[in-house]
């Protein structure tokens, strides 16, 4: 049984960086025979680390950072993405995808579902987001989503979402990630380069990605790293502090929503440490002692992670063929 301490997820960032750069070079040029890498950059920590790694592995002239804002994107995303590109010296291009999303009726389909919950929702003035309970260690399970509408005067309204409304909102919103994937592949194919995936282990294994959307990539250099390990690489690589200090968000809904509120339901440190403990068969009593939790809280954390991994297995599956 592995030892378990508060530092169990600390990595040798220099050694990990060297190994990842070696693999990026091998995978892009050696295996795929591609000349460079295209990275969707959002000003977030994950895409920033992947862009920095690719720049180091392939050289900044062989990296293209693609910013893909739409009318509901956070205003700071583009600015932070450009700060990143300036720091590491790679070229950028801006592709505003609002028109494409309007052509797909992304906003109208989503708003139709929102109005089934809040009939007076004003798509021109109100903002919206979906949240989940963030107290998953205190309850056995959660199986509901809350729709939050924010009025221009600051008023916030919230209601539990019926399944049909939730599914329609998510299905419509997923157009955003799928159009971004298509945009990345346009730029990659134009250059005979590869698309770099930016998902970390938390997202990849718990299903916090859109199949054939942000999950669509040619290689995924950080899909084995916990979020708190990605932060360690960011510090080592010199990712700008403005990005490291930014709260991770989905950048999907018009109202800002953190990844914790929308999907994970728990802060990254405790979630990652619980996951590591679960994988290494650490007894709940030991994990509770190290993390300052009760044994029951640890068991709930273990169960939540296992449930999400099982429930999202289909997202990681390749297409099923007749054999």
Protein Blocks (a to p, Z undefined) as FASTA:
>chain_A
ZZddfklmgccfklmmmmmmmmmmmmmmmmnopabdcdddehiaklmmmmmmmmmmnopk
lcccdddddfkbcfklmmmmmmmmmmnopacddddfklmmmmnommmmmmmmmmmmmmml
cfklmccdddddfklmmpmbdcbdcdddddfkopacdddddfklmmmmmmmmmmmmmmmm
mmmmmmmmmnopacddfbdfklmmnopacehilmpcfbdfklmbcfklmmmmmmmnopaf
klmmpccdfklafbdcdfklmmnopafklmmmmmmmmmnopafklmmmmnopafklmmmm
mmmmmmmmmmmmmmmpccdddZZ
